Amino acid sequence: MADAHHPTFGKLIDFLARIAAMDAKHTPSRGFGLGEQGGEWWVKFSIAIGRDLA
């Protein structure tokens, strides 16, 4: 499970992956990077700007 995300972020990643402009992948991490440290968190993602809804 090294490439999968912490369960805390599951709902957020599910939501982001449904956005048409997101470049979600078919990997355990789904193409998203995220982290948490000291009560702060971050999410990295790519937007597929070539898509009509981007």
C-alpha positions as CSV (number, residue, x, y, z in Angstrom):
1,M,0.0,0.0,0.0
2,A,3.0,2.3,-0.5
3,D,1.4,4.2,-3.4
4,A,-2.1,4.4,-1.9
5,H,-3.3,7.3,0.2
6,H,-4.1,7.4,3.9
7,P,-7.8,6.6,4.5
8,T,-8.4,10.0,5.9
9,F,-8.1,11.5,2.4
10,G,-10.3,8.9,0.7
11,K,-13.5,11.1,0.4
12,L,-11.4,14.1,-0.8
13,I,-9.6,12.0,-3.5
14,D,-12.9,10.4,-4.6
15,F,-14.4,13.8,-5.0
16,L,-11.5,15.3,-6.9
17,A,-11.2,12.3,-9.2
18,R,-14.9,12.9,-10.4
19,I,-14.1,16.4,-11.6
20,A,-13.9,16.3,-15.4
21,A,-10.8,18.4,-15.7
22,M,-8.7,16.3,-13.3
23,D,-6.1,14.0,-14.7
24,A,-6.9,11.0,-12.5
25,K,-4.8,7.9,-13.2
26,H,-5.5,4.2,-12.9
27,T,-3.0,3.7,-10.2
28,P,-3.3,3.2,-6.4
29,S,-2.5,6.9,-5.8
30,R,-4.9,7.9,-8.7
31,G,-2.3,10.5,-9.8
32,F,-2.8,12.6,-6.7
33,G,0.0,13.5,-4.2
34,L,-0.9,14.5,-0.7
35,G,0.5,14.9,2.8
36,E,-0.1,16.0,6.3
37,Q,2.2,17.5,8.9
38,G,1.6,19.4,12.1
39,G,-2.2,19.7,11.5
40,E,-1.7,21.1,8.0
41,W,-2.3,19.2,4.8
42,W,-1.8,19.6,1.1
43,V,-2.9,18.0,-2.2
44,K,-1.1,18.0,-5.5
45,F,-2.9,17.2,-8.8
46,S,-2.8,17.8,-12.5
47,I,-5.5,19.4,-14.7
48,A,-5.9,18.0,-18.2
49,I,-6.2,21.4,-19.9
50,G,-6.9,19.8,-23.3
51,R,-10.4,18.6,-22.1
52,D,-13.4,20.7,-23.0
53,L,-14.5,21.2,-19.3
54,A,-11.0,22.2,-18.0
